[in-house]
Amino acid sequence: MHKSQLSYFIQGIRAAVPTMLGYLPASVAFGVGGSSLGLSPFELLLISFLVYAGSGQFLILASLQLGTPLVTMVFLVALINVRHLLYGPIIERYIPPGLKTRLAKAFYLTDEVFAVCYLKLKDIAPEGKTAWHFGLGIFAWLSWLTGTAIGIFAGESITRSFPLLGQTLGFSLTAMFVAVTLLTIQGPMVRALLLAALSSVIVAALGWSTVAILVGAAVACIFYIPQSQQVQHG
């Protein structure tokens, strides 16, 4: 007997728990930082609701602080998130067809959600992939919104009571990104990752730190050979 869609949805929520726990401190930091710049609760919640991109949202705050023109800000946020275009093709074979469903799933696609999908989606039965994916994506997104709200309305009192916590909140997103990256590394990826890291370092050293992320991602995709293809060639 097949599991019900609700069971798959709940299974997706369970898979989202580590991501949710990681998103809370990072989004709290966003709420605190945005409030300190004078943005209203509505503006901050709207950014988290619509943009939903950790690095992109912190880039928005930095751009506002520096007085960056709106057009330039939009371009930079789009550029830093172009790497998501490389995620889709990797997990595409595990996602059921249907343009509307895929567009909805694309909205919930973050670095961490991609990592969880890459590790676990292939093991979910075909009839449950959509429900599982939505459970994962929706609750990761809701945790980001929740953390933003906490940062807006209670962040100042939290950081005042726990000064050390306030200093480390902003690093939580980077720490989680590194953690999920290490969890997804497999033998065939090492060569591609080393070349990607080298490419990113070179481009960043030339002064194009934002472009370095995209270059590294592109190099990794170009040089990565899936294990199944390696077996076939062997």
Helices and strands as residue ranges (DSSP letters): H 5-36, H 41-50, H 54-66, H 70-80, H 84-91, G 92-94, H 99-107, H 111-120, G 121-123, G 126-128, H 129-153, H 155-161, H 163-168, G 169-171, H 172-184, H 189-205, H 209-223, H 227-233
